[in-house]
Amino acid sequence: MTSTATPVDGRVIGLAHYAGRAVLESVLARYGITFAQSVALRLVAAAGHPVGRPELVGHVTGSLKITGADASIAVDGLVGSGLLAPHEPAAVRITEAGRAAQEGITAETGAVSARIYAGIPAADLAVAGRVLALVTERADAELAAPADGAG
C-alpha cells in the first residue's frame, strides 16, 4: 500500500484507471462482453425502457472517446449476443439475459470495489472525486477546442 503522498497527474490517474479497468475487464470476460459493450449495457439497464440507438451510440462515443462506428459495433455485439434486442422504431431494449448479465457484473464489481476502496476516508474520496471531475471537464474542453489551440 502506498503510504507517501503522490501528486496527482496524468500518469497517476492513468495508472489508477488502467488498474481498475483491468479488474473490470476480468469480470466482463466471464460474461463475454467488452468494456465498450458494458458501458452501453449499463445505460440501457439503468434507463428501464428502450433507448434510442443514436442516443446510445452517442453516449458510448462521448463516454469512451471512441468513434461512432466503434460504438455501433459494441451495440451490434450486444444485440448479436442477445443481451439487447431491437425495439421499433430505432431503439434497443434490454433482454432478460442482458438484465441477468448486468446484475451479475454489478454484483461482482461491487464486491471488488468495496475491497479496493476499503479504509479510504470518505473525505479523501470526496476530494478525489472533485479533482477527477474537474480534470475530466477540462480534458473534454480541450478535446472540443479547435485543433490549432486558438480557441
PEJO-V397597 format. One record per residue. N is the residue number from 0. SS is DSSP state (hx for helix, st for strand, lp for the rest). OMEGA is omega in whole degrees, 0 to 359 (* if undefined). Layout:
n = <N & N>
ss = <SS & SS>
omega = <OMEGA & OMEGA>
This chain:
n = <0 & 1 & 2 & 3 & 4 & 5 & 6 & 7 & 8 & 9 & 10 & 11 & 12 & 13 & 14 & 15 & 16 & 17 & 18 & 19 & 20 & 21 & 22 & 23 & 24 & 25 & 26 & 27 & 28 & 29 & 30 & 31 & 32 & 33 & 34 & 35 & 36 & 37 & 38 & 39 & 40 & 41 & 42 & 43 & 44 & 45 & 46 & 47 & 48 & 49 & 50 & 51 & 52 & 53 & 54 & 55 & 56 & 57 & 58 & 59 & 60 & 61 & 62 & 63 & 64 & 65 & 66 & 67 & 68 & 69 & 70 & 71 & 72 & 73 & 74 & 75 & 76 & 77 & 78 & 79 & 80 & 81 & 82 & 83 & 84 & 85 & 86 & 87 & 88 & 89 & 90 & 91 & 92 & 93 & 94 & 95 & 96 & 97 & 98 & 99 & 100 & 101 & 102 & 103 & 104 & 105 & 106 & 107 & 108 & 109 & 110 & 111 & 112 & 113 & 114 & 115 & 116 & 117 & 118 & 119 & 120 & 121 & 122 & 123 & 124 & 125 & 126 & 127 & 128 & 129 & 130 & 131 & 132 & 133 & 134 & 135 & 136 & 137 & 138 & 139 & 140 & 141 & 142 & 143 & 144 & 145 & 146 & 147 & 148 & 149 & 150>
ss = <lp & lp & lp & lp & lp & lp & lp & lp & lp & hx & hx & hx & hx & hx & hx & hx & hx & hx & hx & hx & hx & hx & hx & hx & hx & hx & hx & hx & hx & hx & hx & lp & lp & lp & hx & hx & hx & hx & hx & hx & hx & hx & hx & hx & hx & hx & hx & lp & lp & lp & st & st & hx & hx & hx & hx & hx & hx & hx & hx & hx & hx & hx & hx & lp & lp & lp & hx & hx & hx & hx & hx & hx & hx & hx & hx & hx & hx & hx & hx & lp & lp & lp & st & st & st & st & lp & lp & lp & st & st & st & st & lp & hx & hx & hx & hx & hx & hx & hx & hx & hx & hx & hx & hx & hx & hx & hx & hx & hx & hx & hx & hx & hx & hx & lp & lp & lp & lp & hx & hx & hx & hx & hx & hx & hx & hx & hx & hx & hx & hx & hx & hx & hx & hx & hx & hx & hx & hx & hx & hx & hx & lp & lp & lp & lp & lp & lp & lp>
omega = <180 & 181 & 178 & 180 & 177 & 178 & 179 & 173 & 183 & 180 & 181 & 179 & 180 & 179 & 178 & 179 & 185 & 176 & 178 & 180 & 177 & 177 & 179 & 182 & 176 & 175 & 183 & 180 & 178 & 179 & 178 & 179 & 180 & 177 & 180 & 178 & 180 & 178 & 179 & 181 & 180 & 180 & 182 & 179 & 182 & 182 & 180 & 179 & 178 & 181 & 177 & 181 & 178 & 178 & 181 & 179 & 178 & 179 & 181 & 178 & 181 & 181 & 187 & 182 & 177 & 180 & 175 & 179 & 179 & 177 & 177 & 177 & 179 & 179 & 178 & 179 & 178 & 177 & 180 & 180 & 178 & 178 & 171 & 178 & 177 & 177 & 184 & 2 & 183 & 184 & 173 & 177 & 179 & 177 & 176 & 178 & 178 & 179 & 179 & 179 & 181 & 179 & 178 & 179 & 180 & 180 & 182 & 181 & 176 & 179 & 179 & 180 & 178 & 178 & 182 & 184 & 182 & 175 & 177 & 182 & 180 & 180 & 178 & 178 & 179 & 179 & 180 & 179 & 179 & 180 & 181 & 177 & 178 & 178 & 179 & 179 & 181 & 178 & 177 & 178 & 177 & 179 & 181 & 182 & 176 & 185 & 182 & 178 & 182 & 184 & *>
